[in-house]
């Protein structure tokens, strides 16, 4: 079995991720079940929506805006799609992305992979595809199963759209991390720089809702492209989804180019 994984980088990537994937999967499933099963309680609390509307604007901007918490769409937009699900998915994506190439170099196993009849471009493509496959599987399994168990009456098509958009957000972050790791050969650089970009983007997405003069900052935030249109209520915007896909594609393309040019340690 080890020989098969070693000859096929895609399968080897899936095999190498099995432990982290398992624990992140448990976290996602637990989070989905917790948040969805809590909805009936939130819905039945008298005056809860009035309390939310009285919160400071900055707090509301951090949790996704003043949406209707007592409707399935409004509740799901905030719990879990505004904070919890992106946090778990991005944590997974950044950690796995930073180690796709840089991790192999730091572990001194890159020469074993490249000793096989495989180009560097094919190597990075297969390892990235392995990461995205696991990411998509975790996302659909945890969020969709959780909402179905809770018995939500929600638009399944729009639910699929926001899950897909969250997948694109995770893919963009993971491929950015993988691209930086491939270009620098340093796992710490990849994880640190990507985390910095994400934190800055999250803050930009929050402050742009506070004043019209700051609205331009939304265009430099991955989070705005992810759910700036409140997908569960209004549907996905095609060009925003393409923008997220483009960030990932450009990041991994640049990383693969630099990876081809530099000397490996």
Buried (B, 14 or more C-beta within 10 A) or exposed (E): EEEEBBEBBBBBBBBBBEEBBEEBBEBBBEBBBEBBBEBEEBBEEEEBBEEBEEEEEEEBBBBBBBBBBBBBBBBBBBBBBBBBBBBBBBBBBBBBBBBBBBBBBBEEEBEEBBEEEBEBEBBBBBBBEBBBBBBBEBBBBBBBBBBBEBEBEBBEEBBBBBBBBBBBBBBBBBBBBBBBBBBBBBBEBBBBBBBEBBEBBBBBBBBBBBEEEEEEBBEBBBBBBBBBBBBBBEBBBEEBBEBBBBBBBBBBBBBBBBBEEEEEE
